[in-house]
Amino acid sequence: MSVDTAECLAAADHLLAEGRVTAAIDLLTEAARPAENYELERRLIEIRHTGCTRTPEADAPAHWPPLHPDLFPDCDGVPEIDRAELTAEAMGSALVHHGSLLVRGVFPAHTAAQLKDDTDRALAAAAERRAVKGKKPTHSYFQPYDPPGSDLAVARAWQVDSGSVSVADAPRVAVHLMDAFEASGIVPIIADYFGEIPVLTGRKTIVRKVPADSKFEWHQDGQFLGDDLRVVNAWIPVTRCGSTAPGLAMIPRRLDRILSTGGDGQAFDWTVTPDNVEAFTGGAPVVYPEFEAGDALFFDDWLLHATGTRPGMTEDRYGVEAWFFASSHAVERWIPIQV
């Protein structure tokens, strides 16, 4: 059944005038889901951002991170559970005591395949837009979004050159990703962990294609996300990785600070030198978890990690990196969007 775009947009605007942001999002999502519709999908991103519901800072939990007993006391590496076992307590315990949590089977195979295809389409659309002179094509899979206060424009070219596209710039991908999160049930669990409403960061929530020969650079995301953060990253490969495709190299422990960065031979000013890794972690072993498509690693801004490239890898990795902020501490330049 065809959709009357103008009628849908007018209905959404009417709901927004009544203050019913979630209802407007639901209406446009249902209309946009069956087939590409640039106007509806672009408007969805705008509404998810400008109408984003926030928890007042006065109502946010006073203590961060939340206190949890160690539910994995005998684990020397990365705690691992199945999706059915995931709770806010398991997430909090693993992050606070071990630095991360590996959860098997967060996305089913068909969702992973859809997001892999979406990644190729978004990267192709970004390349097409760059190649066109004069009039820019209107495309559901890539359309730059630069709301006031954001700095995505600064990072956009680097993102695309490195094989990634933010969901703020890929409205069709955002429809599929929001559906995937809803079906997975992880958003309410993240809300319980935060003790408040979570929001996604539109700039740093990305789909990515990682080549087999990618560089290995140690870093912590807190180095460039900012201070006073309350965040969780859902790092979800949508193809198998860790053996023949780059996965993640990581130090499986909780660090209590952002480490010193830079130095001779470092490609970026946010990378941690191997000497600093050794000094600050006491020679802790590096682990390289193996992932099936749709597994997820949850971690926050403190985890020391790198793209897990090793000799002999021959395949590319496709994946989603979705950064959730506690909405009371959302950073405007990262384009908070309602999920």
N, C-alpha and C positions, 0 to 999 in steps of 0.2 A: 504494500500500500504506500503510495507516494505521500510525502510530507509537505504541508504548506508551510514553508519556512517563515514567511512574514507573519503568518498567524501564530506560529509557535513562539517567535520572538516577542510578539505583542503580548501573548499570554504570560510569558516569563516576566516581562516588564511590569505587568499588572500585579503579579505576585510579589515582585520586589518592592513595588510601591506600598504594598501592605506589610512589608517587613518579613515576608516569608521566603527567606533565602534558600533554605533546604528544599522547599517545594519547587522553586524555580529551577534549581539544579536537577531535581528528579524529573521534572517535565522535559527539560531539554535533553537529558541523558536518554530517556526513553525514545524521544524523537530521533536522536542522532545515532543510536546504537545500530540499527539495521544496515545502514550504508553511509558512506562518506557524505558529509554535509559541512563544508567549511564554515559557513556562517553560524550554524548552531554550535559547532565544536569550538570555534574561536570565542563565541559569547560565553560558553561554559567556562573556559579558562578565566575570562575576565570576571565573571560572577564568583567563581571559586576564590579568586584573589580579593576583589574589592569588598565582597560580602563575607569574608572569612570570619567565622565565629571564634572569639578568643576568650580564654579564662582570665578574669581580672587578676593582676599580680597579687592583690591582697588575698585572693582565694586560693592561690597556689600553695602546695605544701611548703612548710618553712624549711625543712631539712632536705638537702640534696647532696649526693644521691640517697635514695631511700635505703633504710637499713633492713637487711635480710640475713638470716642465718645461711651458712654455706650448705646448700643441698647436694653438693658434689665434692665432699671432703677428700675422697680418694682419687680424684681426677688430677693427673699431672699435666694433661694437655688441654684440649678444647672440650668442654662439656657438650654432650650430644644427646638429643632426645628426638622423638617423633612429634609430628604436628599435634597429635591428640593429647600429648603430655604438656603442651605449652601453656603456661600460665604467667601472670605478672610476677608471681613469686619466683618461678623458675628463671625468668628473664632477669629479674633484679639480682637474684643470688649469683647467677653466672657472670653477669657484667661486673658486679662489685667485687667478687672474689677471684674471678678468673679472666676477666677482660672481654669475654665473648661467649656466645651460645650458638651452637650449630643445631638447626632444626630441620629434620628430613621431611620432604613432601609438602612444602608450603603451597606450591603451585602444582596443579596436575599437568600431565604431559601436553594436553591440547592447549592449555594456557601458555606454557613455555614456548610451544611452537608458534603460537600467534605473536608473542612478543619478539621472538627472533625475526619473524617476517616483518613486523613493524619496524624493527631496528634497521633492516636493509632498506625499507621504503623511506624511512625518515632521512637516512644518510644520502640516499639517491636524490630525494627532494631538495636537501640542503645543497648538494652539488649542482643540481639544476638551477636553483636560484642564483648561485654564485656565477654560473656560466652565462646567464641571460643578461644582456645589456639593455638598459632603459627600463621598460615596464617589467616589474617583478611579477612572477606567476603567483597566483593564489592557490595554495596547496594545503590540504588537510594534514599532511605529514610534516610540513615544515613551514612555519610562518612566524617570524620573530615577534616576540612580545616584550616590550620595554616600558612597563608602567613607571610612573614617577617614583623615585627613591631606589630603584633597582640599578644594578650594574652588570646585568647579563650581557649587555652589548660589549663590555670590555672582554668577556671570556668567550664569546660566541665562536669566533674564528678558531681559537685554540681548541675549543671543545670539538668542533666538527673535524678539524685536522687530526685530532687524536682519536676519532672514531666514535664520538658520542654526541647525543642531542638531548637537550633538556626537555622535560615534559611541558614546560611553559611555552616552548617553541614548537611543540608537536601535538596539536590539539586532538588529532585522531588517536594517537598513541595514548594520550591521557584518558580518553574514554575507556579504552581496553584495560589500562592499568588500574583505574579506579574500580572497574568491575572485578578485576583479579583480586584486589585487596579486599573488597567486600566479600567475595566468595571464600577467601582464605580465613577470614575471621580474625586477622591479626591486629586490626586497628583498635577494637575494644580492649584487647590485651595490652597494647601499648598505652592506651588511655589509662588503664588501671595501674600500669607501672609508673606513669607520670603523675597520677592522681589528679589529672585534669585533661581538658580537651587537647588532642594532638593536631598539628597541622603539618602538611608536607612543605618542603622548600622547593618551589618550582624551578629555581636555577640549578640546584645541586641534585635534584632527583632526575636521573638520566637513564636512557637506554644506551648501551655501549657495545661496540665490537672491538675486542682486544686481540691484536695480531700475536701469533705464536712467538715472534721475536721481540716483544715489547721489552722496554728497559725495566730494570729492577731498582727501585728507589724507595728506601725506607722513609716512612712519614707517619705523622699523626694528624688527623683531620682538624683537631683543635688548633693546629698551627695557623690555619687560615680561616676557620669558621668564626673565630672571635672569642670573647671572654664571657663568663657568667652564662654558660650554656646548659641546657637540659635537652639532650638529643639522643636519638637511637637511629642507627642506620640499618635498614633491611637490605643486605647485600645478597642478591638472588641471581645466580647464574641460570640461564635458560637453555644452556647446552652443557653437556658433561665437561668437567674441567678438573685440573689438578694432576692429571697424568700426561695426556697427549696435548692438552690445551692449557694455557696459563690459568692457574687458580689464584690462590692468595697465600703468600708467605706471611707468617705472623709470629709474634712472641706471645705465647699463651699465658699471660699474667696481667694483673691489674697494675698499671702505673699510676702514680699520684701527681704527675706534673707533665708539662710539655717539655720535651728534651731540646737541648741545643741543636741548632741546625746549621747548614751551610758548610763551607770548607772547600779545599782544593779538590777538583775533580767532580764536584756535585753539579748535576744538570740544573737544579732548581734551588732557590734559596730556602725552600721549605723542607728539603730532604735532610734526613739525619745521617751523619757519616757512620760508616761501619765501626769506627773507633768509639763513637758515642753510644752506639747500640751496645757494644761490648761493655763499656764502662757503666752504663746505667742499668743494664739488665743482669749484670753479673755472669755473663756467658750463658744465659738461658738458651736452651735449644730452640732452633727455628722449626716450626711445623708447617707442613704443606697439606692441608686437608684435601681429600678428594670429594667432589660434589657430583651428584646427579642433577639433571635439569630440574629446576623447581625447588631444590633445597635452598635453605637460607642461613646466612650467618648474621647474627645480630651483634652489633658492637656500638660503642659511642666514640666521642672525640678523643679519648685517651689511648686507644689501641694502637700499638706500633705494628705496622704492616707494610707490605709492598706487593705489587703484582708478582704472582708466583711463577715467574719464568725460569725454566731450567733447560739445560741442553737436551736435545732430542725431541722437543715439542714441535709438532707439525700442524696443529689445528688452531683456529681462532676460537676465542671464547665470546659468547654473547651473554649479556646479563643486564640486570636492573640494579641500580643503586638508588635507594629511596631514603632520604634523610627526613625523619620526623622530628619536629621541635615541639616541646611543651609550649602551648600557644601563649602563655604568659611571658615567655622568654623568646618569642619568635623575632627574627631580625628582618627588618623590612627589605633590605637590599637583597636578601635571598628569596624574595617573592613568596611569602607564605600563601598557601592555597588550602582550601577546605577539602577534607577527604571523608 
